[in-house]
Amino acid sequence: MNDNDTTISTLKEAVHQLCLRKGWGVEGVQNPQHVAMAMTVEMSELLEHFQWLNPEDVDALLQGRDPERTALIAEEFADVMMYGLQLTRCLGIDVTGQVLRKIDIVDHRPPKPYDPKR
């Protein structure tokens, strides 16, 4: 499976099956409040891999010259996404619909001047 041939529904179900196998939550559904809080912890772990990077380090990431750091980032990103998929599954949120809705909202905001220092 990869991004080109896997649906979001398939990923939601795979994460749910993991929760069932591990006995997490009631019938594989964990408390959404706890899932959201755990998601922030995983996001912090993801951010640690970017903390204190200088521009050369960032460029190395963007150019594919730091595969070890990229692998660590990928693992933490997977944790964040798995919690997000749990949350959207148990709350009945359609990820595609919400992402497209948010794109439309952002598209209709007035443009902000670009600040390269941000």
Backbone as a chain_set.jsonl record, in Angstrom:
{"seq": "MNDNDTTISTLKEAVHQLCLRKGWGVEGVQNPQHVAMAMTVEMSELLEHFQWLNPEDVDALLQGRDPERTALIAEEFADVMMYGLQLTRCLGIDVTGQVLRKIDIVDHRPPKPYDPKR", "coords": {"N": [[0.846, -1.191, 0.0], [0.42, 2.274, -0.688], [0.518, 5.902, -0.958], [-0.63, 6.362, -3.455], [-2.439, 4.33, -3.981], [-4.114, 3.858, -1.819], [-6.932, 4.389, 0.15], [-8.29, 6.94, 2.328], [-10.251, 5.915, 3.963], [-9.477, 3.234, 4.082], [-7.1, 3.473, 5.539], [-8.137, 4.512, 7.943], [-9.594, 2.297, 8.778], [-7.531, 0.398, 9.07], [-6.091, 1.478, 11.22], [-8.091, 1.371, 13.144], [-8.391, -1.419, 13.351], [-5.906, -2.039, 14.453], [-6.226, -0.83, 16.973], [-8.268, -2.468, 17.965], [-6.9, -4.965, 18.031], [-4.971, -4.385, 19.97], [-6.526, -3.854, 22.129], [-7.331, -1.32, 22.786], [-9.37, 1.133, 24.05], [-13.016, 1.111, 23.973], [-14.334, -1.387, 22.155], [-12.366, -0.799, 20.281], [-12.435, 1.94, 20.086], [-11.125, 4.789, 21.252], [-11.257, 7.291, 23.858], [-12.128, 10.349, 22.501], [-11.207, 12.819, 23.465], [-8.887, 12.136, 24.858], [-7.435, 11.08, 22.742], [-7.057, 13.356, 21.137], [-5.468, 14.877, 22.853], [-3.238, 13.185, 23.084], [-2.385, 13.345, 20.484], [-1.288, 15.9, 20.373], [0.956, 15.541, 21.927], [2.443, 13.775, 20.355], [2.8, 15.451, 18.166], [4.494, 17.331, 19.271], [6.739, 15.725, 19.619], [7.34, 15.301, 16.946], [8.003, 17.924, 16.208], [10.373, 18.262, 17.612], [12.342, 17.251, 15.963], [12.841, 19.273, 14.247], [13.642, 21.356, 15.729], [15.906, 23.917, 16.356], [17.195, 23.701, 13.891], [19.4, 24.83, 11.385], [19.452, 26.962, 8.431], [20.868, 25.473, 6.501], [20.546, 22.844, 7.36], [17.797, 22.528, 7.03], [17.637, 22.843, 4.281], [19.047, 20.547, 3.542], [17.222, 18.582, 4.321], [15.092, 19.196, 2.569], [16.293, 18.652, 0.139], [16.695, 15.97, 0.233], [18.963, 14.991, 1.487], [19.286, 14.112, 4.069], [18.534, 11.427, 5.114], [18.265, 9.94, 7.503], [17.203, 11.707, 9.448], [14.857, 12.334, 8.121], [13.558, 9.846, 8.17], [13.032, 9.606, 10.919], [11.328, 11.796, 11.257], [9.24, 10.952, 9.618], [8.284, 8.738, 11.064], [7.283, 9.933, 13.418], [5.39, 11.61, 12.264], [3.641, 9.682, 11.283], [2.597, 8.728, 13.704], [1.138, 11.013, 14.549], [-0.708, 11.196, 12.45], [-2.034, 8.733, 12.705], [-3.376, 9.034, 15.152], [-4.994, 11.177, 14.379], [-6.542, 9.945, 12.387], [-7.893, 8.075, 13.972], [-9.411, 9.826, 15.534], [-11.009, 11.163, 13.597], [-12.407, 9.0, 12.568], [-13.923, 7.999, 14.779], [-15.516, 10.183, 15.347], [-16.929, 10.521, 13.078], [-16.02, 12.133, 10.976], [-15.511, 13.305, 7.755], [-12.625, 13.195, 6.156], [-11.61, 13.99, 3.601], [-13.68, 15.67, 2.658], [-13.6, 17.701, 4.612], [-10.976, 18.702, 4.347], [-11.059, 19.699, 1.72], [-13.068, 21.607, 2.085], [-11.75, 23.341, 3.86], [-9.628, 24.203, 2.251], [-11.075, 25.713, 0.412], [-12.012, 27.756, 2.11], [-9.584, 28.989, 2.871], [-8.667, 29.753, 0.348], [-10.391, 31.846, -0.186], [-9.7, 33.838, 1.55], [-8.365, 37.116, 2.113], [-5.274, 37.901, 0.531], [-2.156, 37.759, 2.298], [0.691, 39.79, 2.76], [3.807, 38.491, 1.655], [6.265, 37.412, 3.864], [9.488, 36.75, 4.097], [10.858, 36.182, 6.401], [9.24, 34.811, 8.096]], "CA": [[0.0, 0.0, 0.0], [1.099, 3.562, -0.684], [-0.403, 7.035, -1.124], [-1.289, 6.335, -4.764], [-3.479, 3.304, -4.121], [-4.758, 3.599, -0.53], [-7.904, 5.417, 0.51], [-8.309, 7.361, 3.726], [-11.097, 4.942, 4.66], [-8.66, 2.045, 4.329], [-6.198, 3.801, 6.648], [-8.947, 4.59, 9.164], [-9.921, 0.928, 9.188], [-6.296, -0.256, 9.527], [-5.804, 1.987, 12.568], [-9.124, 0.805, 14.02], [-8.053, -2.828, 13.577], [-4.801, -2.024, 15.409], [-6.816, -0.549, 18.285], [-8.958, -3.687, 18.39], [-5.89, -5.977, 18.378], [-4.276, -3.971, 21.188], [-7.484, -3.687, 23.221], [-7.392, 0.1, 23.148], [-10.703, 1.712, 24.004], [-14.183, 0.231, 23.943], [-14.503, -1.85, 20.775], [-11.373, -0.145, 19.439], [-12.66, 3.386, 20.023], [-10.599, 5.457, 22.432], [-11.86, 8.571, 24.199], [-11.601, 11.346, 21.562], [-10.473, 13.847, 24.194], [-7.549, 11.595, 25.105], [-6.763, 10.959, 21.437], [-6.627, 14.7, 20.735], [-4.343, 15.26, 23.712], [-2.09, 12.37, 22.675], [-1.949, 13.875, 19.19], [-0.411, 17.05, 20.614], [2.233, 15.017, 22.426], [3.161, 13.266, 19.179], [3.191, 16.614, 17.359], [5.678, 17.884, 19.931], [7.861, 14.847, 19.28], [7.664, 15.623, 15.554], [8.666, 19.232, 16.175], [11.739, 18.147, 18.138], [13.276, 16.966, 14.867], [13.075, 20.533, 13.529], [14.13, 22.36, 16.677], [17.264, 24.435, 16.227], [17.824, 23.481, 12.59], [19.823, 26.028, 10.669], [18.97, 26.896, 7.043], [21.537, 24.402, 5.759], [19.903, 21.594, 7.759], [16.49, 22.504, 6.378], [17.9, 22.592, 2.866], [19.414, 19.137, 3.414], [15.965, 17.838, 4.358], [14.335, 19.439, 1.339], [17.022, 18.069, -0.991], [16.811, 14.53, 0.434], [20.319, 14.653, 1.92], [19.299, 13.715, 5.476], [17.542, 10.347, 5.198], [18.046, 9.494, 8.88], [16.253, 12.631, 10.086], [13.587, 12.169, 7.415], [12.92, 8.633, 8.688], [12.517, 9.927, 12.257], [10.178, 12.679, 11.038], [8.169, 10.121, 9.06], [7.712, 7.914, 12.127], [6.465, 10.793, 14.287], [4.234, 12.041, 11.469], [2.711, 8.557, 11.26], [1.895, 8.738, 14.989], [0.169, 12.113, 14.51], [-1.766, 10.835, 11.506], [-2.831, 7.627, 13.247], [-4.315, 9.618, 16.12], [-5.969, 11.943, 13.613], [-7.463, 9.003, 11.751], [-8.766, 7.563, 15.041], [-10.333, 10.896, 15.911], [-11.996, 11.395, 12.536], [-13.262, 7.813, 12.442], [-14.896, 7.877, 15.87], [-16.43, 11.329, 15.322], [-17.645, 10.54, 11.804], [-15.551, 13.263, 10.166], [-15.026, 12.961, 6.42], [-11.361, 13.925, 6.016], [-11.537, 14.623, 2.281], [-14.633, 16.782, 2.622], [-13.141, 18.796, 5.471], [-9.775, 19.313, 3.758], [-11.499, 20.502, 0.572], [-13.783, 22.755, 2.651], [-10.754, 24.272, 4.412], [-8.933, 24.8, 1.1], [-11.964, 26.75, -0.11], [-11.997, 28.872, 3.072], [-8.292, 29.677, 2.761], [-8.629, 30.381, -0.984], [-11.203, 33.06, -0.203], [-9.167, 34.846, 2.462], [-7.521, 38.086, 1.415], [-3.845, 37.53, 0.626], [-1.27, 38.468, 3.224], [1.993, 40.015, 2.125], [4.81, 37.471, 1.96], [7.375, 37.823, 4.719], [10.443, 35.623, 4.064], [11.403, 35.931, 7.749], [8.294, 33.981, 8.839]], "C": [[0.88, 1.239, 0.0], [0.062, 4.646, -0.936], [-1.195, 6.957, -2.428], [-2.428, 5.336, -4.858], [-4.222, 2.988, -2.824], [-5.714, 4.737, -0.202], [-7.763, 5.793, 1.982], [-9.158, 6.387, 4.544], [-10.324, 3.673, 4.994], [-7.709, 2.287, 5.494], [-6.954, 3.886, 7.968], [-9.242, 3.188, 9.686], [-8.686, 0.192, 9.698], [-5.935, 0.192, 10.946], [-6.829, 1.432, 13.555], [-8.818, -0.658, 14.338], [-6.878, -2.955, 14.549], [-5.334, -1.802, 16.828], [-7.553, -1.777, 18.828], [-7.955, -4.755, 18.831], [-5.21, -5.663, 19.706], [-5.216, -3.81, 22.383], [-7.594, -2.253, 23.695], [-8.813, 0.603, 22.988], [-11.788, 0.651, 24.034], [-14.45, -0.106, 22.483], [-13.578, -1.093, 19.817], [-11.54, 1.353, 19.297], [-12.195, 3.996, 21.34], [-11.325, 6.779, 22.646], [-11.283, 9.653, 23.285], [-10.844, 12.486, 22.239], [-9.045, 13.381, 24.438], [-6.755, 11.465, 23.814], [-6.244, 12.317, 20.987], [-5.442, 15.167, 21.572], [-3.089, 14.476, 23.331], [-1.518, 12.865, 21.344], [-1.001, 15.064, 19.384], [0.945, 16.611, 21.141], [3.07, 14.513, 21.248], [3.61, 14.406, 18.273], [4.422, 17.276, 17.956], [6.91, 17.037, 19.63], [8.297, 15.062, 17.826], [8.451, 16.927, 15.468], [10.095, 19.192, 16.697], [12.764, 17.911, 17.024], [13.587, 18.208, 14.026], [13.69, 21.607, 14.428], [15.605, 22.658, 16.432], [17.949, 24.108, 14.897], [18.248, 24.815, 11.998], [19.367, 25.889, 9.214], [19.621, 25.774, 6.223], [20.918, 23.04, 6.083], [18.542, 21.437, 7.08], [16.663, 22.201, 4.888], [18.266, 21.127, 2.635], [18.17, 18.251, 3.448], [15.215, 17.959, 3.039], [14.979, 18.792, 0.125], [17.225, 16.562, -0.847], [18.187, 14.076, 0.893], [20.413, 14.28, 3.398], [18.272, 12.602, 5.694], [17.274, 9.859, 6.614], [17.026, 10.39, 9.576], [14.878, 12.496, 9.421], [12.842, 10.942, 7.919], [12.329, 8.874, 10.078], [11.285, 10.818, 12.161], [8.988, 11.862, 10.548], [7.495, 9.291, 10.145], [6.826, 8.746, 13.051], [5.23, 11.296, 13.553], [3.193, 10.926, 11.418], [1.921, 8.487, 12.573], [0.803, 9.81, 15.007], [-1.01, 11.726, 13.618], [-2.645, 9.707, 12.044], [-3.82, 8.131, 14.295], [-5.389, 10.427, 15.399], [-6.993, 11.05, 12.933], [-8.406, 8.374, 12.773], [-9.85, 8.582, 15.377], [-11.415, 11.092, 14.851], [-12.924, 10.203, 12.364], [-14.324, 7.799, 13.527], [-15.894, 9.039, 15.89], [-17.187, 11.458, 14.0], [-17.27, 11.715, 10.913], [-15.018, 12.739, 8.834], [-13.789, 13.816, 6.136], [-11.309, 14.672, 4.687], [-12.452, 15.837, 2.207], [-14.157, 17.971, 3.439], [-11.89, 19.475, 4.916], [-10.178, 20.19, 2.575], [-12.253, 21.745, 1.03], [-12.791, 23.799, 3.153], [-9.949, 24.937, 3.294], [-9.774, 25.94, 0.533], [-11.977, 27.973, 0.807], [-10.71, 29.678, 2.914], [-8.179, 30.391, 1.42], [-9.373, 31.711, -1.015], [-10.78, 34.103, 0.833], [-8.367, 35.857, 1.659], [-6.053, 37.707, 1.571], [-3.103, 38.388, 1.631], [0.05, 38.685, 2.507], [2.999, 38.936, 2.571], [5.924, 38.077, 2.779], [8.355, 36.669, 4.785], [11.024, 35.294, 5.427], [10.467, 35.041, 8.571], [8.478, 32.538, 8.529]], "O": [[1.95, 1.256, 0.609], [-1.122, 4.358, -1.108], [-2.324, 7.443, -2.489], [-3.297, 5.47, -5.72], [-4.891, 1.958, -2.735], [-5.344, 5.909, -0.269], [-7.186, 5.048, 2.774], [-8.822, 6.073, 5.686], [-10.498, 3.103, 6.07], [-7.528, 1.413, 6.342], [-6.48, 3.395, 8.993], [-9.149, 2.927, 10.886], [-8.781, -0.566, 10.663], [-5.523, -0.621, 11.772], [-6.476, 1.065, 14.676], [-8.974, -1.086, 15.482], [-6.85, -3.868, 15.375], [-4.942, -2.499, 17.764], [-7.465, -2.082, 20.017], [-8.131, -5.381, 19.876], [-4.908, -6.571, 20.48], [-4.762, -3.649, 23.516], [-7.91, -1.994, 24.856], [-9.394, 0.507, 21.907], [-11.511, -0.547, 24.11], [-14.753, 0.773, 21.676], [-13.957, -0.787, 18.686], [-10.865, 1.978, 18.48], [-12.781, 3.759, 22.396], [-11.935, 7.319, 21.723], [-10.07, 9.864, 23.285], [-9.931, 13.059, 21.643], [-8.099, 14.144, 24.246], [-5.549, 11.709, 23.791], [-5.115, 12.422, 20.508], [-4.516, 15.787, 21.048], [-1.998, 15.043, 23.265], [-0.31, 12.804, 21.118], [-0.028, 15.213, 18.645], [1.965, 17.231, 20.84], [4.264, 14.797, 21.162], [4.685, 14.336, 17.676], [5.299, 17.733, 17.223], [7.998, 17.571, 19.411], [9.487, 15.01, 17.518], [9.442, 17.019, 14.743], [10.935, 19.989, 16.28], [13.917, 18.327, 17.137], [14.493, 18.188, 13.192], [14.188, 22.627, 13.951], [16.431, 21.752, 16.319], [19.169, 24.229, 14.794], [17.529, 25.808, 12.103], [18.939, 24.809, 8.805], [18.979, 25.195, 5.347], [20.778, 22.189, 5.205], [18.185, 20.354, 6.617], [15.922, 21.402, 4.316], [17.843, 20.531, 1.645], [18.073, 17.283, 2.694], [14.763, 16.967, 2.468], [14.283, 18.421, -0.82], [17.852, 15.938, -1.703], [18.549, 12.913, 0.715], [21.517, 14.147, 3.925], [17.264, 12.803, 6.373], [16.166, 9.408, 6.906], [16.095, 9.899, 10.216], [13.853, 12.542, 10.102], [11.622, 10.985, 8.081], [11.237, 8.391, 10.377], [10.313, 10.624, 12.891], [7.862, 12.056, 11.007], [6.272, 9.152, 10.15], [5.738, 8.309, 13.426], [4.152, 11.399, 14.138], [1.994, 11.194, 11.502], [0.719, 8.22, 12.561], [-0.323, 9.548, 15.431], [-2.168, 11.91, 13.993], [-3.861, 9.725, 11.859], [-4.972, 7.7, 14.321], [-6.563, 10.369, 15.766], [-8.181, 11.369, 12.909], [-9.583, 8.161, 12.482], [-11.031, 8.253, 15.49], [-12.6, 11.178, 15.175], [-14.101, 10.374, 12.047], [-15.504, 7.607, 13.234], [-17.003, 8.887, 16.401], [-17.983, 12.379, 13.818], [-18.11, 12.234, 10.178], [-14.178, 11.84, 8.799], [-13.9, 15.02, 5.905], [-10.997, 15.862, 4.658], [-12.045, 16.904, 1.748], [-14.293, 19.117, 3.012], [-11.759, 20.696, 5.005], [-9.685, 21.311, 2.443], [-12.103, 22.816, 0.441], [-12.961, 24.994, 2.908], [-9.624, 26.12, 3.392], [-9.249, 27.006, 0.213], [-11.953, 29.105, 0.326], [-10.746, 30.906, 2.832], [-7.659, 31.505, 1.351], [-9.021, 32.603, -1.786], [-11.433, 35.137, 0.974], [-7.759, 35.511, 0.646], [-5.641, 37.241, 2.634], [-3.382, 39.576, 1.794], [0.475, 37.836, 1.724], [3.018, 38.535, 3.735], [6.464, 39.128, 2.433], [8.083, 35.684, 5.472], [11.625, 34.233, 5.599], [10.857, 34.564, 9.636], [7.762, 31.694, 9.068]]}, "num_chains": 1, "name": "protein.A"}
